[in-house]
Amino acid sequence: MLKAHERCAWAGRDLLYVAYHDHEWGVPQADPTRLFEMLILEGAQAGLSWITILRKRANYWRAFDGFDPTRVARFTPARIERLMADPGIVRNRLKIEGAVRNARRYVELAKETGDVAGWLWQFVGGTPKRNAWKSMREIPVSTPESDAMSRALKKRGFTFVGSTICYSLMQATGMVNDHITTCFRHKEIGSTGRTRRRQIVTASAIAPT
């Protein structure tokens, strides 16, 4: 029998991490803007811890115009320089320029396919893949599906889309359910619909009252 609110070990005790684990990670997401957000954030996380990005998430939301890909795609070199001076985000030029480049490719993909979410979800057959890992050690860092997504995105000119980043994107947006079987969210997410919107969790939303 599962203990009440037994979680994946990676959630730890940080309130922001716990909220992200409990309300977002693994929840199926089909909103194109939210998918773009996670694509940008997962790329920003490369080489860093995810909690670092979560703590800067509100700043990213502001700096990248609510993660509207059409607006980010229009960022000028001057806007990029302002982002480089913004202490609220990761000031890595390659990542910032890559985010703008990815926005342009994302807009092109949306125009070409008419359904960018469907295009991304095709790599898991259009429905969430529910795994049954018993421990964190069993969870892979990449899969043939993430390999295929990575190749397809790179072919279209995206950057910071290696297979490991793509698999993190799949986990975050519920294309795969990688909560371990003893985690209370494993079963809960298994009963949710794929189009449920993720709750945007900020530090203020989970601060103790």
N, C-alpha and C positions, 0 to 999 in steps of 0.2 A: 504494500500500500504506500502511495506517495505521501510524504509529509506535506503539511500545508505550506505552500509557497516555497517548495524546494526548487532552487534555481541552478542553471548552468554555472559552474564555478567561476567563469570569467567575469560574471557580473559583479563579484566582490561585494563590498559594502558602500561604495561611493553612491550617493543618492542619484546622481545624474546617470550613472551607469546602470543602476538597478531599474530606473524608470525607462531607460532606453530598452533594456532587456525585456521588461514586463509589458511594454506597450507598443514597441515598434519592431524589434528585430525578429525577422521571420514572418511578419504579417504580410500576406500577399498584397502587392501594390501595383495598380495599373494606371495611376495618374501620371501622365507624361512629365509634368513639372517636378513631381516628387522623384520620379526615376532619374531625371536630370540632376536634381539635387544630390542624390546619392552617388551618381557617377562622378560628380565634381568632388564631393567630400571623400569618397574612397580614393580618388587620385591624390588628393591633398594629404591623405593619411600615409601614403607610401613612405616607409622608413621611420614612421612615427607611431606612437600608440593611439588607439582609437579614442581613448578618453581625452587626449589632447585636442582632437578635432571636435569632440562633443562640447568641450568647454569653450571652444571658439565658434560654435555653430551659429549662435545669434549674430555674431559679428559677420560671419560669412553671408548670412541671410541679408544683412544690410548692404554689405560691400558688393554682393552679386545680384542686387535688385530682385530680391525674393526668388532667386534661381529661375527667373524667366529666361529661357534660352534665347528667345528672339532679341531681348534687350542686351543680354550678355554678348551675343554675337556681334553687336554693334559697338562694343567697347573699342575705343581708339587707343593708340600708343600713349597718349597723355593720360587716359583713364588707367591704363596699366601701370604707369609710373606712380599714380596716386595710390594704387593698390600696393605697390612695392613699399610705400611709406606708411601703410596701415598696420599698426602693431596688433590689431585684433585678429589678424589672419596669419597664416604661414607665409612669410615673405620670401618665397622661393620663386625666382623669375620663371624657371622652366614650368613649374606647376601653375603659376598664374597665366602665363601665355598659353599653356596647354589647355586650361579651362576655357579660355576665349576661343581657341581653335576648336575644341570639342563642342562648344555651343554652336559654332557655325556648321560643323558637320552634323550636329543633332538636328538643326533646323532643316538642313538639306535632306536628311533622312526622313524627317516627318513629312516634308513636301512630296518626296518620292514615293513613300509607302502609304501615306494617309493614316497610318496607325503605328507610330513609333513604339508604343507599348507592346503591341502585338508582335512587332518585329523582334524586340528584345526577348519576349516570352517564348518565341518559337524554339529557342535553344533548350527549353525544357518541355517542349511539346504543347505549350499553351496552358498547362495546368501545373499547380505546385507539386513538387516532388517531396514526399514525406519520408525522410530517412528515419532510421531507428537505432541511432548510436547509443551505446550504453555508457560510454565515457568520452571525455574530451579528446583523448588520445586517438580515438578512432576517426575523428572528423578530418577529412582531407583538406588541403589548402588549394587544390585545384582538381578538376575533373575533366573528362572528355568534353562535356558540355561547355565548361568555361573555356577550354582550349578553343572550341569552335567559335564561341562568342568573341574571344580575343582576336582570333584571326580575321573574323568578319569586320570587326570594328577597325582594326589596323588597316585593312584593305580600303576602308572608306576614309582613312585619313585621321582617325582618332589617335590620341596619345595618352599615356598613362593608363593603358587598358591591357596590361599583361594578364595572363590567365589567373594569377592569384587575386588580382584586383577584381577581375570579372567574377570570380567565385565569391568574393566578399560582397559584391553587389547582389549576386543571386541570393545569398544568405540574408542580407539586410532587407531586401524587398520581397522576401517570401517565395521566390521562385523555387527555393528549397527550404525545407523545415529542418534545420540542423540543431534544434534544441535536443539535448539528450533525453532519453526516455523517462528518466526520473525527474525531469524538470516539469513543473506544473503547466508550463506554456506549450509543451509538446502536444498534449492532448487538446488544449484549448484552441490552438491555432489550427489544428486538424479539422475543427468544426466550423471555421470561418470561411466566408466567401472570398474569392480572389480580388474583388474590387473594393474591399474595405479600405478606406483611407487611413493612413498611419496618423497617429496623434503626434503633433510636433511638440516634443518635450523640451522645455527650457529649464534652466536652474530655478527660475522663479516659480515655475509650475509645480515643482516638487519640494520647494523649500518648506521646512517644518513650520506649522502654524502655532 
